[in-house]
Amino acid sequence: MVHARDLSLDMAAIPHPIPARMKQVNRAEVVDQNFVEFVQAHSGPRWRKPAGHEPVAPDSALDASGFLELFESQLINRHLVRRATKATRWWRA
């Protein structure tokens, strides 16, 4: 995983960066695209699908049932954020 502190680009080195909101960038779409690209490029270890009560990875405190609940919650949240963003833009137009 790449952390912001590991990146060679230092935002302070850019004298007057343009905020994403001023570039008409849809942040939700950028996040979604980055997620899709990350998942498609993933080359890490693969494990068998755990049963509902089993941990999702070795030494994990999160079991498969909890993982699915968390994942579904995040998907619903992402959907609501995207809908709200589109509604806000429609309302302002």
C-alpha positions as CSV (number, residue, x, y, z in Angstrom):
1,M,0.0,0.0,0.0
2,V,1.3,3.4,-0.9
3,H,1.0,6.1,1.8
4,A,0.9,9.8,1.1
5,R,4.2,10.3,3.0
6,D,5.8,7.8,0.6
7,L,5.0,9.8,-2.5
8,S,7.8,11.8,-4.1
9,L,5.4,14.7,-5.0
10,D,5.3,17.3,-2.3
11,M,2.2,19.4,-2.5
12,A,4.0,22.3,-0.8
13,A,6.3,22.4,-3.8
14,I,3.4,23.5,-6.0
15,P,3.1,27.2,-5.5
16,H,-0.6,27.6,-6.2
17,P,-2.3,24.3,-6.5
18,I,-5.9,24.4,-8.0
19,P,-8.4,22.7,-5.7
20,A,-10.3,19.8,-7.2
21,R,-13.6,21.6,-6.8
22,M,-12.4,24.4,-9.1
23,K,-11.4,21.9,-11.8
24,Q,-14.9,20.4,-11.9
25,V,-13.6,17.1,-10.7
26,N,-16.1,14.6,-9.4
27,R,-14.3,13.2,-6.4
28,A,-16.6,10.2,-6.0
29,E,-15.9,9.1,-9.5
30,V,-12.2,9.6,-9.0
31,V,-12.3,7.4,-5.8
32,D,-14.4,4.8,-7.6
33,Q,-12.0,4.6,-10.5
34,N,-9.0,4.4,-8.2
35,F,-10.6,1.6,-6.3
36,V,-11.4,-0.4,-9.5
37,E,-7.8,0.1,-10.8
38,F,-6.4,-1.0,-7.4
39,V,-8.5,-4.2,-7.3
40,Q,-7.7,-5.1,-10.9
41,A,-4.0,-4.6,-10.3
42,H,-3.9,-6.5,-7.0
43,S,-1.3,-9.2,-7.1
44,G,-1.2,-10.1,-3.4
45,P,-1.9,-13.4,-1.8
46,R,-5.3,-15.1,-2.4
47,W,-7.0,-17.2,0.3
48,R,-9.9,-19.6,0.1
49,K,-13.3,-18.1,0.9
50,P,-13.8,-18.3,4.6
51,A,-16.9,-19.5,6.3
52,G,-19.0,-16.9,8.0
53,H,-17.5,-17.4,11.5
54,E,-13.9,-17.7,10.2
55,P,-11.4,-14.7,10.0
56,V,-11.1,-13.1,6.6
57,A,-7.3,-13.3,6.8
58,P,-4.8,-15.1,9.1
59,D,-4.7,-13.4,12.5
60,S,-7.6,-11.1,11.6
61,A,-10.2,-10.2,14.3
62,L,-12.8,-9.6,11.5
63,D,-14.8,-12.6,10.5
64,A,-16.4,-13.2,7.1
65,S,-19.9,-12.2,8.2
66,G,-18.6,-9.0,9.7
67,F,-16.6,-8.2,6.6
68,L,-19.7,-8.6,4.3
69,E,-21.7,-6.3,6.6
70,L,-18.9,-3.7,6.6
71,F,-18.5,-4.0,2.8
72,E,-22.2,-3.6,2.1
73,S,-22.4,-0.6,4.4
74,Q,-19.5,1.0,2.5
75,L,-21.2,0.3,-0.8
76,I,-24.5,1.8,0.3
77,N,-22.6,4.9,1.7
78,R,-20.7,5.3,-1.6
79,H,-24.0,5.1,-3.5
80,L,-25.7,7.7,-1.3
81,V,-22.7,10.1,-1.6
82,R,-22.8,9.8,-5.4
83,R,-26.5,10.4,-5.5
84,A,-26.3,13.4,-3.2
85,T,-23.5,14.9,-5.3
86,K,-25.5,14.6,-8.5
87,A,-28.6,16.0,-6.7
88,T,-26.6,19.0,-5.4
89,R,-25.3,19.7,-8.8
90,W,-28.7,19.5,-10.3
91,W,-30.2,21.8,-7.6
92,R,-27.5,24.4,-8.2
93,A,-27.9,24.4,-12.0
